[in-house]
Amino acid sequence: MKKLVALFLALCMVLGMVAVASADAETKTGSAQGFGSEVKVTVTVEDGKIIELVVDDSGETYPVPREDSVGKI
């Protein structure tokens, strides 16, 4: 849950920067602490439109299902 909140906040920061973007292609980066590491979001804007959005969560840890719960989900 913390990861999703951190990702949402990072995305909000990046999208806030998009609102003031110029007509030229511009790249902005935002980051926030995730569950296991820092999550970085990079957005590229051209002519007021998002043309690329990259989320780097390579250091994040993901839950592994317990052995007794496999097949119940």
C-alpha positions in Angstrom: 0.0 0.0 0.0 2.8 2.4 0.8 4.3 1.7 -2.6 1.1 2.7 -4.3 0.8 5.9 -2.2 4.5 6.8 -3.0 4.0 6.1 -6.7 0.8 8.2 -6.7 2.5 11.1 -5.0 5.5 11.0 -7.3 3.1 10.9 -10.3 1.2 13.9 -8.9 4.5 15.8 -8.5 5.4 15.1 -12.1 2.0 15.9 -13.5 2.1 19.2 -11.6 5.2 20.1 -13.4 3.6 19.2 -16.7 1.0 21.9 -16.2 3.7 24.6 -16.6 5.6 22.9 -19.5 6.6 24.9 -22.5 6.1 24.1 -26.2 9.5 22.4 -26.5 10.1 18.8 -25.5 10.9 18.9 -21.8 11.8 16.1 -19.4 11.0 16.3 -15.7 11.8 13.7 -12.9 10.2 13.2 -9.6 10.8 10.7 -6.9 9.4 9.4 -3.6 10.2 6.7 -1.1 8.6 3.4 -2.0 8.2 0.4 0.3 11.7 -1.0 -0.5 13.5 1.8 -2.3 13.1 5.1 -4.0 10.6 5.2 -6.9 11.5 7.6 -9.7 9.1 8.8 -12.3 10.3 10.6 -15.5 7.9 12.3 -17.9 8.7 13.9 -21.2 6.3 16.6 -22.5 6.1 18.0 -26.0 3.6 20.6 -27.1 1.7 20.2 -23.8 1.2 16.5 -24.3 2.9 13.6 -22.4 4.9 11.7 -25.0 6.8 9.4 -22.6 6.3 8.3 -19.0 9.0 6.1 -17.3 8.6 4.6 -13.8 11.8 3.1 -12.3 10.9 0.8 -9.5 13.8 -1.5 -10.0 14.8 -1.6 -6.3 11.3 -2.3 -5.1 10.4 -5.5 -3.4 7.2 -7.3 -4.2 5.2 -9.6 -1.9 5.7 -13.3 -2.5 2.7 -15.4 -1.7 3.0 -17.8 1.2 3.1 -21.5 0.3 -0.1 -22.2 2.2 -2.0 -19.5 0.3 -1.1 -20.6 -3.2 -4.2 -21.8 -5.1 -6.6 -20.0 -2.7 -6.4 -16.7 -4.5 
